[in-house]
Amino acid sequence: MQTEIIISGFGGQGALFAGQLLAYTGLDHGLHVTWFPSYGPEMRGGTAHCTVILSDDEIGSPVVKNPSAAIVMNIPSLEKYEPLVASDGVLVVNTSLIDRHATRQDIDIIEVPANEIAEELGEKRLANLVLTGALIERLGVLTIEQVGKSLGNHIPEHRRNLLESNREALQRGAEIAQRAVQPG
Amino acid sequence: MGKELLKGNIAFAEAAIRAGCEAYFGYPITPQTEALEHMSRRMPELGRVFLQAESEIAAINMVYGAACAGVRVMTSSSSPGVSLMMEGLSYIAGSEVPVVLVNIMRGGPGLGNIAPSQGDYNQIVKGGGHGDYKPIVLAPATIQELIDLTFEAFDLAEKYRTIVVVLADGSIGQMMEPAELPPMQPVRAFDGRPEWALTGAVDRTPNVVSSIYIDPVEEEIFNLKLVEKQKQIEAEQVRSHKLWMDDAEIAVIAFGTAGRIAQTAVRDARSQGLNVGLLRPISLYPYPYDSVREVAEQVQRILVVEMNGGQMLDDVRLAVEGRVGVDFYGRMGGVVPLPDEVYEQIQKTYAQRANGR
């Protein structure tokens, strides 16, 4: 069983970090993982994305055409990845920055006002983890508890004061995914 | 030691440190700069040498100097930077001093771009600098293999007094995967340096390390010595990885990142009932000609996949010697092929398998 996740947004939105968190969680829970980033000028404001692959078997290609899931954090990301998500896959849309609906009928679409929720939590940079929480809740590969635990294992010492708010962000995203209507 | 999630560039730098690398000289270039960053922090911490030179040309000549002194030394760069090093590398080969170079290839020619590529195969595998020499070239496909080959590269370089190039691409440099680092090996003591090294001729006759042979006959004697050494390397250091070859009617041959992308495509093809196998060369010099020949004797057709215009393809054809048809699929300029594209090519090669050459 292999799950491929693409996380995409503007540079600075934390797409690469959210992907690393999933990779760490996979590693901590005995899965094979790869984390493959876009690199270069994205770090300075262009679109940044990464592909995370979680598998119970050896991983071949680190790149994938049709991922099982995608988190899109801005409009260019939605335009690029909505058509590519595999049928029956999951698409998490950051409605704080995307003012239109995804239109695919054959995938599970979760709309999350991630920036607003992050601001409620007092830290607007947590939007990436709100979106990650929503994805994990619906994806069925890892659990929110596992991701929260791995966050604790790998968060740098100087950021440890943010651990609880990060876990809260994951939880809030998960709650939205629970409430959202699942496709029939 | 458990597995850690490691980025390729940091993984090979740390593997070199653990192999007892005593000095690193380099110049930043994407997509391998994290290696310099790691070295700039770790080497001084351990009391070793890190120096960011003013250019790749300066860096490789510093590497040359340190190698002459019998120091375990390395550099790393990406394609355009490695091109700048070629004169120095030729001098190093001509002086028979051990050096490790990691090339994290990017799209070219020219300034090109920073995306993953395998476009330097011919340059690196066939020598690179002027004159008759070939470095040992090792091509990892995973972060673990990158670590293991870089660690071993130092021993190989010293065993054969040669350049060892670890040839990877931007995706391996930038990717993170769980991997295990080897235990730390101490830096070699001064009096443990090789007997040919320039260590200060106290109470012994001076050593000379040079690539100058004014007399052509003497130069040829030296060339013949390199040829003998290459024969030994070819007998002892061929490496490749075979997968699903037992029942294969066609085979895909690909190295490095192209090899692991092909692995996914081959697995998908097998799940659809196509009898396909994979051969992934790991040593590019010495090239696994015998393994390719064995494959050619077994299968009906071969597909070569590369992230270049067909450079290893020539070596495959040399080994196949016309026994079976050889198809090629390549993406260039920094474009990474998707498994789906390779899968389509596998279907084409499979359909053609009974049609001869």
Interface residues (C-beta under 8 A of the other chain):
Chain A: Q20 A23 Y24 L27 H32 V33 T34 W35 F36 P37 Y39 G40 I59 G60 S61 P62 V63 V64 K65 N66 H154
Chain B: K3 L5 T30 P31 I114 G170 S171 Q174 M175 M176 E177 P178 T257 R260 I261 A262 Q263 T264 A265 R267 V336 L338 P339 D340
